[in-house]
Amino acid sequence: MTENIGKVTLDYSKYPGQDFYCDGEVEETLLEIARSRTQEEYPELIEGQGSWPILYHLSTLRENIVEWIPMEHGAKVLEVGSGCGAITGVLSRKAGSVTCVELSQKRSMINAYRHRECDNITIHVGNFKDIEPELPTDYDYIMLIGVLEYADSYIGGNTPHADFIRILKKHLAAGGRLVIAIENKYGLKYFAGCREDHTGGFFEGIEDYSENKGVRTFGREGLAGVLEQADVWESHFYYPYPDYKFMSCLYSDSYLPKTGELSDNLRNFDRDRLHLFDEKHAFDGLIKEGNFPFFSNSFLVVTGPGLPVKYAKYSNDRAPDYAICTQILRDRDGQTVVRKYPMTDAARAHICGETMAKAYRELSARYEGGLISVNQCLSEGTDQERDSRFVFVQGEPLSKRMDEKLFSHDIEGFYALFREYVKRISYRSESYRGNLISRDLIFSNLLTDGDKWTLIDYEWTGEETDLKLLIYKAVYCYLLEDERRNVLDRDRMLKELSLTEMQAAQVERMEAEFQKKVTGGRASLAQIREKIGNRLITLTELLRSGSAGGCERSPQTAFQVYEDTGAGFSEPQSYFVQGIQVESGELACEITISQTVRRVRLDPGSRSCMIKLREITYRGKAVALRDEKLVSVNGTRLKSSDVVLFDTEDPNITVDLTKLSGDAAPKETGTLVFRARVEILSAEMTEELIRAKRPFF
């Protein structure tokens, strides 16, 4: 029995007649979206919904975990546990044929509708054990993405995980590969306070699932042991970062991360989490001591012959015109090279070999005879319409050398390095004319090897730029990359460059506009996480409240404030304002805001509540409380729109300061005054008010 949805075939010959698991109403929502909306509309839907299931099932960033695999176009692929089709689409584009196995009919229909234009997908609906005997034995790739941990439910027995792999091996062609993505139960994020992904408890994987929840992930050696038990004699470990669900970087044993690279850690979306320590700094220490593989948040294992790719970095959370991937790989001659390629047809003009070769020639001419080398673009022997390739350069980023000086309080050593940077990039600046500079001349893009400095990335080359402003842009990006660098005396830096505050503000504004252009105005994952609304509970807040479940506000309490200086809200960029007087539910505070802050978020509590906004003033001017472009909330505005119902344990109110100041950065610090009336609500009252949507005050 089969059904066709568009060009996709669904095979129901082994379907038991009912779905035995379901995520509830959200699957109906997903099915309606798949039926009625195009995939080009998904990013807007994801941003608008603020829903973890919508993000998880529909984001194209899910495809990154397998997109990097260099398949032959005619490859034959089996995807076990295909779900709603998060990676089916990219497999269809890369391979000759894709066979899916999925227990749920509803999820299979979602998959089929979203990929109905693909003519090489067949979905078998039913239990894997029933379908498996009839599957062929000549697959080039078998995908097991987020499935192995459920082997006890799929397979049963005393060694279900090894048995599952052993069964799948029978269906591989000679030289075929099994691809397994799974969480690491000893991932650093779990030590730092993330809940176990499947059970929802704290530290359950670390404690080796002491209560036997029916699902199991592994550490690196544990997973290697399962493979050995399944008679897998060749396997290759990769390390998706931050994890395999929304991978932005892929490392391997032949290319591990360097200190300073792992800074995007607050990426959990589905549940509240604790934030017990700064994962970036912890990763830096682990990397120095060679322990990153043990603490990687996820694993990706490829069995069988090795693949040429050592590293991949995805920049596909951008506008389609600029979506690219960067890889480090072995070429056909066995040489290690860097490859950049477009993720969309629209991005070809941006990153193709011809574009990069032109930038290389211009920059090489610009710095000929100087003290900066430009990494060579390898144009010969490549398909210039599809990608661009570069020499692989070893070295230490200039930013790391500057950090060593800054964090050891060798300020004069820091400025000596900075002046050397200015000297080198300013070479021939008085006499050279034309498209002479690249926006990529930031500290982290310059690799140093002794006295040799090499520019390794020049993606954004081709427009004349005021050199002094470009230098300050490098400083600004350096500060944004790591909050610890804020110990740098900004006033001294401006004096060093003979820049005014107005010029600095101009650079920061131009950089924000540039980033908006690159992203196409899309919300970042950090902003989507914020909209989903799950709490990030710091150790300070936990100790202050006495529990992870929220805290009662005392008559004199603390009020958490987040500041966005251009990189979104983050826990390190937050602080508590003490001494707020609360009388009869009235809350008030005054906050000093620096000139670099673009948005400020006020978190007045850790419970569901009703808030009547009384007053917000900034620099002595009243803010229109009902203007949602100026004052946004993660709650529901009731009939009187200055009254907000927060059906969340993390209520927050965001004030956009750029819109208050005409989209220009303020020239000096200012004071923000906030007053409101707060009523803490019981869960029952919150539900009743949501149904009624009636004003409370």
C-alpha positions as CSV (number, residue, x, y, z in Angstrom):
1,M,0.0,0.0,0.0
2,T,1.5,3.3,-1.1
3,E,0.5,7.0,-1.3
4,N,2.1,9.8,-3.3
5,I,2.4,13.3,-1.9
6,G,3.8,15.3,-4.8
7,K,6.8,13.3,-6.1
8,V,7.4,11.6,-2.7
9,T,6.3,8.0,-2.2
10,L,5.0,6.8,1.2
11,D,5.0,3.0,1.7
12,Y,2.5,1.8,4.3
13,S,2.9,-1.9,3.9
14,K,4.4,-2.3,7.4
15,Y,2.4,0.5,9.1
16,P,0.6,-0.9,12.2
17,G,-2.4,1.4,11.6
18,Q,-1.8,4.0,14.4
19,D,1.0,6.2,15.6
20,F,2.4,5.2,19.0
21,Y,4.0,8.5,19.8
22,C,3.2,12.1,19.1
23,D,4.3,15.5,20.1
24,G,0.7,16.7,20.3
25,E,-0.9,19.7,18.7
26,V,2.4,21.0,17.4
27,E,2.5,18.2,14.8
28,E,-0.8,19.4,13.4
29,T,0.7,22.9,13.2
30,L,3.8,21.5,11.4
31,L,1.6,19.5,9.0
32,E,-0.4,22.6,8.1
33,I,2.8,24.6,7.6
34,A,4.3,21.8,5.3
35,R,1.1,21.7,3.3
36,S,0.5,25.4,2.8
37,R,3.9,27.2,3.1
38,T,7.1,27.1,1.1
39,Q,10.4,26.4,2.7
40,E,11.5,29.9,1.8
41,E,8.9,31.1,4.3
42,Y,10.2,29.0,7.1
43,P,12.7,31.5,8.6
44,E,10.0,34.1,9.0
45,L,7.7,31.6,10.6
46,I,10.4,30.4,13.0
47,E,11.1,34.0,14.1
48,G,7.4,34.8,14.4
49,Q,6.4,31.7,16.4
50,G,9.0,31.8,19.1
51,S,8.5,28.0,19.5
52,W,11.1,25.4,20.2
53,P,9.3,22.6,18.1
54,I,8.9,25.0,15.1
55,L,12.6,25.9,15.3
56,Y,13.8,22.4,15.8
57,H,11.8,20.8,13.0
58,L,11.9,23.5,10.4
59,S,15.3,25.2,10.6
60,T,17.5,24.6,7.7
61,L,20.5,24.9,10.1
62,R,19.6,21.3,11.1
63,E,21.0,20.2,7.7
64,N,24.5,21.2,8.6
65,I,25.2,18.0,10.4
66,V,25.4,16.0,7.1
67,E,25.7,18.8,4.5
68,W,29.5,18.7,4.6
69,I,29.8,15.0,3.6
70,P,31.2,14.8,0.0
71,M,28.7,12.3,-1.5
72,E,28.8,11.1,-5.1
73,H,25.7,12.5,-6.8
74,G,24.4,9.0,-7.5
75,A,24.8,7.8,-3.9
76,K,22.2,5.6,-2.3
77,V,21.2,6.7,1.2
78,L,19.1,5.2,4.0
79,E,17.9,7.5,6.7
80,V,16.6,5.7,9.8
81,G,14.3,7.8,12.1
82,S,13.7,10.5,9.5
83,G,11.1,12.3,11.7
84,C,9.7,15.5,10.1
85,G,12.4,15.6,7.5
86,A,15.0,18.0,9.0
87,I,17.8,16.4,7.0
88,T,15.9,14.5,4.3
89,G,16.0,17.5,2.0
90,V,19.8,18.0,2.0
91,L,20.2,14.2,1.5
92,S,17.9,14.4,-1.5
93,R,19.9,17.2,-3.0
94,K,23.2,15.4,-2.5
95,A,22.3,11.8,-3.3
96,G,20.8,9.8,-6.1
97,S,18.1,8.2,-3.9
98,V,17.0,8.5,-0.3
99,T,15.0,5.8,1.6
100,C,13.5,6.9,4.9
101,V,12.2,4.8,7.7
102,E,9.9,6.4,10.2
103,L,7.5,5.0,12.8
104,S,5.0,7.9,12.7
105,Q,2.6,8.5,9.8
106,K,2.0,12.1,10.9
107,R,5.7,12.9,10.8
108,S,6.2,11.1,7.6
109,M,3.4,13.2,6.0
110,I,5.1,16.4,7.2
111,N,8.4,15.2,5.7
112,A,6.6,14.3,2.4
113,Y,4.8,17.6,2.1
114,R,7.8,19.8,2.8
115,H,9.9,17.8,0.1
116,R,7.1,17.0,-2.3
117,E,9.1,18.4,-5.3
118,C,11.9,15.8,-4.7
119,D,11.5,12.8,-7.0
120,N,14.1,10.6,-5.3
121,I,12.6,10.1,-1.8
122,T,10.7,7.0,-0.5
123,I,9.4,6.9,3.1
124,H,8.7,3.6,4.7
125,V,6.2,4.1,7.6
126,G,6.3,1.6,10.4
127,N,8.5,-0.1,12.9
128,F,12.2,-0.5,11.9
129,K,12.3,-4.2,12.9
130,D,9.4,-4.9,10.5
131,I,10.8,-2.9,7.6
132,E,14.5,-3.8,7.9
133,P,14.4,-7.4,6.5
134,E,13.1,-6.1,3.2
135,L,15.6,-3.3,2.8
136,P,18.4,-3.8,0.2
137,T,22.1,-4.3,1.1
138,D,23.8,-1.8,-1.1
139,Y,23.4,1.6,0.6
140,D,26.4,3.9,0.3
141,Y,25.4,5.8,3.4
142,I,23.1,5.0,6.4
143,M,22.1,8.0,8.5
144,L,21.4,7.5,12.2
145,I,21.0,11.1,13.4
146,G,19.7,11.4,16.9
147,V,18.4,7.8,16.9
148,L,21.0,5.4,18.4
149,E,20.2,6.6,21.9
150,Y,16.7,5.0,21.5
151,A,18.0,1.6,20.5
152,D,16.6,-0.1,23.6
153,S,13.1,0.9,22.4
154,Y,13.8,0.0,18.7
155,I,15.8,-3.2,19.2
156,G,15.6,-4.4,22.8
157,G,17.9,-7.2,24.2
158,N,21.0,-7.0,26.4
159,T,23.1,-5.1,23.9
160,P,20.6,-3.0,21.9
161,H,23.0,-0.3,20.7
162,A,25.6,-2.6,19.3
163,D,22.9,-4.9,17.9
164,F,21.3,-1.9,16.1
165,I,24.6,-1.0,14.5
166,R,25.3,-4.6,13.6
167,I,21.9,-4.9,11.8
168,L,22.5,-1.7,9.9
169,K,26.0,-2.8,8.7
170,K,24.4,-5.6,6.7
171,H,22.7,-3.0,4.5
172,L,25.8,-1.2,3.5
173,A,27.5,-1.6,0.1
174,A,31.2,-2.5,0.1
175,G,33.0,0.7,1.2
176,G,29.7,2.1,2.6
177,R,29.5,4.3,5.6
178,L,27.3,4.5,8.7
179,V,26.9,8.1,10.0
180,I,25.9,8.4,13.7
181,A,25.1,11.7,15.5
182,I,24.5,11.6,19.2
183,E,24.9,13.7,22.3
184,N,27.9,13.2,24.6
185,K,26.7,12.4,28.1
186,Y,29.8,14.1,29.4
187,G,29.3,17.2,27.3
188,L,30.5,20.4,29.0
189,K,27.1,22.0,28.7
190,Y,25.7,19.4,31.1
191,F,28.3,20.1,33.7
192,A,27.5,23.8,33.2
193,G,23.8,23.4,33.9
194,C,22.0,22.2,30.8
195,R,19.4,19.5,31.4
196,E,19.8,16.1,29.7
197,D,18.2,16.4,26.3
198,H,15.9,13.4,26.5
199,T,15.0,13.0,30.1
200,G,14.9,16.7,31.1
201,G,16.8,16.1,34.4
202,F,20.0,17.7,35.6
203,F,23.2,15.7,35.4
204,E,21.4,12.4,34.6
205,G,23.8,11.4,31.8
206,I,26.8,12.4,34.0
207,E,25.3,10.2,36.7
208,D,25.1,7.3,34.2
209,Y,21.3,7.3,34.1
210,S,21.1,5.8,37.5
211,E,17.4,5.6,37.3
212,N,17.5,3.8,33.9
213,K,15.2,6.1,31.9
214,G,15.1,3.9,28.7
215,V,17.3,6.2,26.7
216,R,21.1,6.3,26.8
217,T,23.9,8.5,25.4
218,F,27.6,7.8,25.7
219,G,31.0,9.3,26.4
220,R,33.7,9.0,23.7
221,E,35.2,5.8,25.0
222,G,31.7,4.4,25.7
223,L,30.6,5.0,22.1
224,A,33.9,3.6,20.8
225,G,33.2,0.5,22.9
226,V,29.7,0.1,21.3
227,L,31.3,0.3,17.9
228,E,33.9,-2.3,18.8
229,Q,31.2,-4.5,20.2
230,A,29.3,-4.2,16.9
231,D,32.5,-5.3,15.0
232,V,33.1,-1.9,13.5
233,W,36.9,-1.9,12.8
234,E,37.2,1.5,11.2
235,S,35.6,4.7,12.5
236,H,36.3,8.4,12.6
237,F,35.1,10.8,15.3
238,Y,34.0,14.3,14.6
239,Y,32.9,17.0,17.1
240,P,29.9,19.2,16.1
241,Y,29.8,22.5,17.9
242,P,27.8,23.8,19.8
243,D,26.1,20.4,19.3
244,Y,24.8,18.3,16.4
245,K,21.3,19.8,16.3
246,F,22.3,23.3,15.2
247,M,25.9,22.7,14.3
248,S,27.9,25.8,13.2
249,C,31.4,24.2,13.3
250,L,32.6,20.6,12.8
251,Y,36.0,19.6,14.3
252,S,37.9,16.3,14.0
253,D,40.7,14.5,15.6
254,S,43.0,15.9,12.9
255,Y,41.7,19.5,13.4
256,L,40.7,20.4,17.0
257,P,39.5,23.8,18.2
258,K,42.0,26.4,19.4
259,T,41.5,28.6,22.4
260,G,39.1,31.5,21.9
261,E,37.1,29.7,19.2
262,L,34.2,28.2,21.3
263,S,32.2,31.3,22.4
264,D,28.7,30.4,21.2
265,N,27.5,28.2,24.1
266,L,24.2,29.5,25.4
267,R,22.3,27.7,22.6
268,N,19.9,25.4,24.5
269,F,16.3,26.2,23.5
270,D,13.9,23.6,24.8
271,R,14.1,24.0,28.6
272,D,15.2,26.3,31.4
273,R,18.9,25.8,32.3
274,L,21.3,26.7,35.0
275,H,24.5,28.7,34.1
276,L,27.0,27.5,36.7
277,F,30.1,28.8,34.9
278,D,31.3,30.4,31.7
279,E,31.6,27.5,29.2
280,K,33.9,29.5,26.8
281,H,36.6,30.0,29.5
282,A,36.2,26.3,30.6
283,F,36.6,25.1,27.0
284,D,39.7,27.3,26.6
285,G,41.3,25.5,29.6
286,L,40.2,22.0,28.4
287,I,41.6,22.8,24.9
288,K,45.0,23.8,26.4
289,E,45.2,20.5,28.2
290,G,44.1,18.4,25.2
291,N,40.7,17.3,26.8
292,F,38.3,18.8,24.3
293,P,37.2,15.5,22.7
294,F,36.1,14.1,26.1
295,F,33.9,17.2,26.8
296,S,32.5,17.9,23.3
297,N,28.8,18.4,23.6
298,S,28.0,16.0,20.7
299,F,29.7,13.3,18.5
300,L,29.4,12.6,14.9
301,V,30.9,9.2,14.0
302,V,31.5,8.0,10.4
303,T,32.4,4.3,10.0
304,G,34.2,2.9,7.0
305,P,36.8,4.7,4.8
306,G,37.9,8.2,6.0
307,L,36.6,11.4,4.4
308,P,38.8,14.2,3.2
309,V,37.1,17.0,5.3
310,K,38.9,17.8,8.6
311,Y,36.9,20.9,9.6
312,A,33.8,22.8,8.5
313,K,32.4,26.2,9.5
314,Y,28.9,27.2,8.4
315,S,27.9,30.8,7.8
316,N,24.5,30.0,6.5
317,D,22.5,31.9,9.1
318,R,23.0,34.8,6.7
319,A,21.0,36.3,3.9
320,P,20.9,33.9,0.9
321,D,23.3,36.1,-1.1
322,Y,26.1,35.5,1.5
323,A,25.4,32.0,2.9
324,I,28.7,30.0,2.7
325,C,30.6,27.1,4.2
326,T,34.3,27.0,4.8
327,Q,36.2,23.7,5.0
328,I,39.7,22.4,5.6
329,L,40.3,19.3,3.7
330,R,42.7,17.1,1.8
331,D,42.7,17.6,-1.9
332,R,43.3,14.9,-4.5
333,D,47.0,15.4,-4.3
334,G,46.9,14.9,-0.5
335,Q,47.6,18.5,0.3
336,T,45.6,20.3,3.0
337,V,43.7,23.2,1.5
338,V,40.9,25.6,2.5
339,R,37.7,25.5,0.5
340,K,34.9,28.0,0.6
341,Y,31.7,27.3,-1.3
342,P,28.2,28.9,-1.6
343,M,25.2,27.3,0.2
344,T,22.8,28.9,-2.2
345,D,22.8,29.8,-5.9
346,A,22.5,33.4,-4.9
347,A,25.8,33.3,-3.0
348,R,27.9,32.0,-5.9
349,A,28.8,35.5,-7.1
350,H,29.9,36.4,-3.6
351,I,32.3,33.5,-3.0
352,C,33.2,31.9,-6.3
353,G,36.8,31.4,-7.4
354,E,36.8,34.3,-9.8
355,T,35.6,36.7,-7.1
356,M,38.2,35.5,-4.6
357,A,41.0,35.4,-7.1
358,K,40.3,39.1,-8.0
359,A,40.3,40.1,-4.3
360,Y,43.6,38.2,-3.9
361,R,45.2,40.0,-6.8
362,E,44.1,43.4,-5.5
363,L,45.2,42.8,-1.9
364,S,48.5,41.3,-3.0
365,A,49.3,44.3,-5.1
366,R,48.2,46.6,-2.3
367,Y,50.7,45.0,0.2
368,E,53.4,44.0,-2.2
369,G,56.7,44.7,-0.5
370,G,55.1,45.2,2.9
371,L,54.8,43.2,6.1
372,I,51.4,41.5,5.5
373,S,51.1,38.4,3.3
374,V,47.7,37.6,1.7
375,N,46.8,33.9,1.7
376,Q,47.0,32.6,-1.9
377,C,43.8,31.8,-3.7
378,L,44.3,28.6,-5.7
379,S,42.4,29.3,-9.0
380,E,43.9,26.6,-11.2
381,G,42.3,23.2,-11.2
382,T,39.2,24.2,-9.4
383,D,35.6,24.6,-10.5
384,Q,35.5,28.4,-10.0
385,E,31.8,28.6,-10.4
386,R,31.2,26.3,-7.5
387,D,33.9,27.2,-4.9
388,S,37.2,28.9,-4.2
389,R,40.3,27.3,-2.6
390,F,43.2,28.7,-0.7
391,V,46.5,27.6,0.8
392,F,46.2,26.3,4.3
393,V,48.3,28.5,6.6
394,Q,49.5,27.6,10.1
395,G,50.0,30.2,12.8
396,E,48.6,31.9,15.9
397,P,45.8,34.5,15.5
398,L,47.0,38.0,16.3
399,S,43.9,38.3,18.7
400,K,45.4,35.5,20.8
401,R,48.7,37.2,21.1
402,M,46.9,40.4,22.1
403,D,44.9,38.5,24.7
404,E,48.1,37.2,26.3
405,K,49.3,40.7,26.7
406,L,46.0,42.2,27.9
407,F,45.1,39.4,30.4
408,S,48.6,39.4,31.9
409,H,48.3,43.2,32.5
410,D,51.1,43.9,30.0
411,I,49.2,46.9,28.7
412,E,52.3,48.5,27.0
413,G,53.0,45.1,25.3
414,F,49.4,45.1,24.1
415,Y,49.8,48.6,22.6
416,A,53.1,47.6,21.0
417,L,51.4,44.8,19.2
418,F,48.5,47.1,18.3
419,R,50.9,49.7,16.8
420,E,52.6,47.0,14.8
421,Y,49.2,46.1,13.4
422,V,48.5,49.7,12.5
423,K,51.9,50.0,10.9
424,R,51.5,46.9,8.8
425,I,48.0,47.4,7.5
426,S,48.7,51.1,6.8
427,Y,51.5,50.2,4.4
428,R,51.4,52.4,1.2
429,S,48.2,54.1,2.5
430,E,49.4,57.5,1.4
431,S,50.2,56.6,-2.2
432,Y,48.0,53.6,-3.1
433,R,44.6,54.3,-4.7
434,G,41.7,52.1,-5.8
435,N,39.9,49.2,-4.0
436,L,42.7,48.9,-1.6
437,I,41.5,47.4,1.6
438,S,39.4,44.6,3.1
439,R,36.8,44.7,5.9
440,D,38.3,41.4,7.0
441,L,41.5,42.9,8.4
442,I,40.5,42.2,12.0
443,F,42.8,40.7,14.6
444,S,41.4,37.2,14.5
445,N,41.9,37.0,10.7
446,L,45.6,37.7,10.8
447,L,47.7,34.5,11.5
448,T,51.1,35.2,12.9
449,D,54.1,32.9,12.6
450,G,57.1,34.7,14.0
451,D,57.5,37.9,12.1
452,K,55.2,36.7,9.2
453,W,51.6,37.9,9.3
454,T,49.1,36.4,6.9
455,L,45.6,37.6,6.1
456,I,43.7,34.4,5.8
457,D,40.2,35.7,5.1
458,Y,39.3,38.4,2.6
459,E,35.7,37.6,1.8
460,W,34.6,41.3,2.1
461,T,37.0,43.1,-0.3
462,G,36.3,45.6,-3.0
463,E,35.3,49.0,-1.5
464,E,37.4,51.9,-0.4
465,T,37.4,52.5,3.3
466,D,38.8,55.1,5.6
467,L,41.8,53.3,7.1
468,K,41.5,54.9,10.6
469,L,37.8,53.8,10.8
470,L,38.7,50.3,9.6
471,I,41.3,50.1,12.4
472,Y,38.7,51.1,15.0
473,K,36.3,48.5,13.5
474,A,39.0,45.8,14.3
475,V,39.1,47.1,17.9
476,Y,35.3,47.1,18.2
477,C,35.0,43.5,16.9
478,Y,37.8,42.4,19.2
479,L,35.9,43.8,22.2
480,L,32.6,42.2,21.1
481,E,34.2,38.7,20.7
482,D,35.0,38.4,24.5
483,E,33.6,40.4,27.3
484,R,36.8,40.0,29.3
485,R,38.5,42.3,26.8
486,N,36.4,45.2,28.2
487,V,39.2,45.9,30.6
488,L,40.8,47.7,27.7
489,D,40.7,51.4,28.2
490,R,38.5,52.6,25.4
491,D,39.3,56.3,25.9
492,R,43.0,55.5,25.6
493,M,42.3,53.6,22.4
494,L,40.4,56.5,20.9
495,K,43.2,58.8,21.8
496,E,45.7,56.4,20.3
497,L,43.8,56.6,17.0
498,S,42.9,60.3,17.3
499,L,39.2,59.4,17.0
500,T,36.3,61.3,18.5
501,E,33.4,59.7,20.2
502,M,31.2,60.7,17.3
503,Q,33.6,58.9,14.8
504,A,33.6,55.8,17.1
505,A,29.8,55.8,17.2
506,Q,29.8,56.1,13.4
507,V,31.9,53.0,13.1
508,E,29.8,51.0,15.5
509,R,26.6,52.1,13.7
510,M,28.1,51.2,10.3
511,E,29.2,47.8,11.6
512,A,25.6,47.1,12.9
513,E,24.2,48.1,9.5
514,F,26.8,45.9,7.8
515,Q,25.8,42.9,9.9
516,K,22.1,43.6,9.2
517,K,22.9,43.5,5.5
518,V,24.8,40.2,5.8
519,T,22.1,38.6,7.9
520,G,19.3,40.0,5.7
521,G,17.7,41.3,8.9
522,R,17.1,37.8,10.2
523,A,17.0,37.1,13.9
524,S,20.0,35.3,15.3
525,L,19.6,32.0,17.2
526,A,20.4,34.0,20.4
527,Q,17.4,36.3,19.7
528,I,15.2,33.3,18.8
529,R,16.2,31.6,22.0
530,E,15.3,34.8,23.9
531,K,11.8,34.8,22.2
532,I,11.2,31.2,23.1
533,G,11.6,32.4,26.6
534,N,13.2,29.6,28.6
535,R,15.2,30.9,31.6
536,L,19.0,31.0,32.0
537,I,19.5,30.9,35.8
538,T,22.9,32.1,37.0
539,L,24.6,30.7,40.1
540,T,24.2,34.2,41.7
541,E,20.5,34.1,41.1
542,L,20.2,30.5,42.3
543,L,22.0,31.3,45.5
544,R,20.0,34.4,46.0
545,S,16.6,32.7,45.4
546,G,17.3,29.5,47.2
547,S,15.9,27.3,44.4
548,A,16.1,26.9,40.6
549,G,12.3,27.2,40.3
550,G,12.1,31.0,40.8
551,C,12.3,33.4,43.7
552,E,10.0,35.5,45.7
553,R,10.8,39.2,45.6
554,S,11.4,40.8,49.0
555,P,10.6,44.4,49.8
556,Q,14.2,45.3,48.9
557,T,15.3,43.0,46.1
558,A,17.4,42.7,43.0
559,F,16.4,43.4,39.4
560,Q,18.3,41.8,36.6
561,V,19.4,44.0,33.7
562,Y,20.7,42.8,30.3
563,E,22.6,45.1,27.9
564,D,22.9,44.6,24.2
565,T,25.9,46.4,22.7
566,G,25.5,44.9,19.2
567,A,25.9,41.2,19.8
568,G,22.5,40.4,21.4
569,F,21.6,39.8,25.0
570,S,23.8,37.4,27.0
571,E,24.2,36.4,30.6
572,P,27.8,37.8,30.8
573,Q,26.3,41.2,29.7
574,S,23.9,41.3,32.6
575,Y,24.0,42.6,36.2
576,F,21.7,43.0,39.2
577,V,20.5,46.4,40.3
578,Q,20.2,46.4,44.1
579,G,18.0,48.4,46.4
580,I,14.7,48.5,44.5
581,Q,11.8,49.5,46.8
582,V,8.7,47.4,46.4
583,E,5.7,48.6,48.4
584,S,2.2,47.3,47.7
585,G,3.5,45.8,44.5
586,E,5.2,49.0,43.2
587,L,8.6,48.5,41.6
588,A,11.0,51.3,40.7
589,C,14.7,51.6,39.7
590,E,17.1,54.0,38.1
591,I,19.8,52.5,35.8
592,T,22.9,54.2,34.3
593,I,23.3,53.2,30.6
594,S,26.6,53.6,28.8
595,Q,26.7,55.1,25.3
596,T,27.6,51.7,23.7
597,V,24.3,50.1,24.7
598,R,21.7,49.7,22.0
599,R,18.9,47.8,23.8
600,V,18.3,47.1,27.5
601,R,16.2,44.2,28.9
602,L,14.7,44.4,32.3
603,D,13.9,41.2,34.1
604,P,11.6,42.1,37.1
605,G,11.0,38.6,38.5
606,S,11.1,34.8,38.2
607,R,7.4,34.0,38.3
608,S,4.3,34.3,36.2
609,C,2.9,37.8,36.9
610,M,0.9,40.8,35.8
611,I,2.7,44.0,35.3
612,K,1.2,47.5,34.8
613,L,3.8,49.7,33.3
614,R,3.8,53.1,35.1
615,E,6.7,54.9,33.6
616,I,9.8,54.5,31.5
617,T,12.0,57.5,30.9
618,Y,15.3,57.7,29.2
619,R,17.6,60.8,29.4
620,G,14.7,62.6,31.0
621,K,12.2,61.9,28.1
622,A,9.2,59.7,28.6
623,V,9.0,56.5,26.5
624,A,5.7,55.7,24.8
625,L,4.8,52.5,26.8
626,R,2.3,51.3,24.2
627,D,4.7,51.6,21.2
628,E,5.7,48.0,20.7
629,K,8.7,49.1,18.5
630,L,10.1,50.9,21.5
631,V,8.9,48.6,24.4
632,S,8.6,44.9,23.6
633,V,7.6,42.2,26.1
634,N,7.6,38.4,26.1
635,G,4.1,38.4,27.6
636,T,0.5,39.2,26.4
637,R,-0.6,42.9,26.4
638,L,-4.2,43.0,27.6
639,K,-7.0,45.5,26.6
640,S,-5.1,48.3,28.2
641,S,-1.8,47.8,26.4
642,D,0.4,49.0,29.3
643,V,-0.8,46.0,31.3
644,V,1.0,42.8,30.5
645,L,0.3,39.2,31.5
646,F,3.5,37.2,31.7
647,D,2.7,33.5,31.4
648,T,6.4,32.6,31.9
649,E,8.9,32.2,34.7
650,D,11.2,34.6,32.9
651,P,9.2,37.8,32.3
652,N,11.2,40.5,30.5
653,I,10.7,44.0,29.1
654,T,13.0,45.2,26.3
655,V,13.5,48.9,25.5
656,D,15.1,49.7,22.1
657,L,17.4,52.7,22.8
658,T,18.5,53.1,19.1
659,K,14.9,53.9,18.1
660,L,14.7,56.4,20.9
661,S,17.8,58.2,19.6
662,G,17.0,58.2,15.9
663,D,18.9,54.9,15.2
664,A,22.2,56.5,16.3
665,A,24.3,55.5,19.2
666,P,24.1,58.0,22.1
667,K,27.2,60.2,22.6
668,E,27.3,59.8,26.4
669,T,25.9,57.8,29.2
670,G,22.3,58.3,30.3
671,T,19.8,57.3,33.0
672,L,16.8,55.0,32.4
673,V,14.0,55.2,35.0
674,F,11.5,52.3,35.3
675,R,8.4,52.1,37.5
676,A,5.7,49.4,37.4
677,R,3.1,47.6,39.6
678,V,3.7,43.9,39.9
679,E,1.3,41.1,41.0
680,I,2.6,37.6,41.4
681,L,0.0,35.1,40.1
682,S,-0.8,31.5,40.9
683,A,-0.7,29.0,38.0
684,E,-4.5,28.7,38.1
685,M,-5.0,32.4,38.0
686,T,-2.6,32.8,35.1
687,E,-4.5,30.1,33.1
688,E,-7.8,31.7,33.8
689,L,-6.6,35.2,32.7
690,I,-5.1,33.7,29.5
691,R,-8.5,32.3,28.7
692,A,-10.4,35.4,29.5
693,K,-7.8,37.9,28.3
694,R,-9.3,40.4,30.7
695,P,-7.5,43.3,32.4
696,F,-6.5,42.7,35.9
697,F,-5.7,46.2,37.1
